[in-house]
Amino acid sequence: MAPHANRLADIGREGFALVNRFYGRGTSGQAPKRQYDVPKKYSPVPSDEREIDCKKAAKKYNGMVVTKY
């Protein structure tokens, strides 16, 4: 390695040694498999029945349609 790279590697080793001395050596265990459950999204099942519009619904259920233009 070049002298500059050797110096940089020494600085890195020294820095990590200081971190380990003050904070202890970290555990290199496995990351948690799942921290939380991801909500599942369900889509509605398509219906075979046809939809009716407001005018047909008003007629079928004896109601009225109010339209404001």
C-alpha positions as CSV (number, residue, x, y, z in Angstrom):
1,M,0.0,0.0,0.0
2,A,1.0,3.6,-0.5
3,P,2.2,5.5,2.6
4,H,-1.0,7.6,2.5
5,A,-3.1,4.4,2.6
6,N,-1.1,3.0,5.4
7,R,-1.6,6.1,7.5
8,L,-5.3,6.1,6.8
9,A,-5.6,2.4,7.8
10,D,-3.7,3.2,11.1
11,I,-6.1,6.1,11.8
12,G,-9.1,3.8,11.2
13,R,-7.7,1.1,13.5
14,E,-7.0,3.7,16.2
15,G,-10.4,5.2,15.9
16,F,-12.2,1.9,16.1
17,A,-10.1,0.9,19.1
18,L,-11.1,4.0,20.9
19,V,-14.8,3.4,20.1
20,N,-14.5,-0.2,21.4
21,R,-12.8,1.0,24.6
22,F,-15.4,3.6,25.4
23,Y,-18.6,1.8,24.3
24,G,-17.5,-1.9,24.4
25,R,-17.3,-4.3,21.6
26,G,-20.6,-4.5,19.7
27,T,-22.4,-7.8,19.2
28,S,-22.4,-9.0,15.7
29,G,-25.5,-11.1,16.1
30,Q,-28.3,-11.5,13.7
31,A,-30.7,-8.7,13.1
32,P,-34.2,-9.2,14.4
33,K,-36.2,-11.2,11.9
34,R,-39.3,-9.1,12.1
35,Q,-39.7,-6.0,14.3
36,Y,-43.4,-5.5,13.5
37,D,-46.1,-7.0,11.4
38,V,-46.7,-5.3,8.1
39,P,-50.5,-4.7,7.7
40,K,-52.0,-6.7,4.9
41,K,-54.1,-5.0,2.4
42,Y,-57.2,-6.9,1.3
43,S,-59.0,-6.0,-1.9
44,P,-62.8,-6.5,-2.0
45,V,-64.1,-9.5,-3.9
46,P,-65.8,-8.4,-7.1
47,S,-69.5,-8.9,-6.9
48,D,-71.7,-10.4,-9.7
49,E,-74.5,-8.1,-8.8
50,R,-74.9,-4.9,-10.9
51,E,-74.7,-1.5,-9.2
52,I,-77.6,0.9,-9.5
53,D,-77.4,4.6,-9.8
54,C,-79.1,7.1,-7.5
55,K,-82.2,7.5,-9.6
56,K,-82.9,3.8,-9.8
57,A,-82.3,3.5,-6.0
58,A,-84.7,6.3,-5.3
59,K,-87.3,4.6,-7.4
60,K,-86.7,1.2,-5.9
61,Y,-86.8,2.4,-2.2
62,N,-89.5,5.0,-2.7
63,G,-87.1,7.9,-2.1
64,M,-86.3,11.1,-4.0
65,V,-83.2,12.5,-5.7
66,V,-82.1,16.0,-4.9
67,T,-79.9,17.5,-7.7
68,K,-78.3,20.9,-7.4
69,Y,-76.8,22.3,-10.6
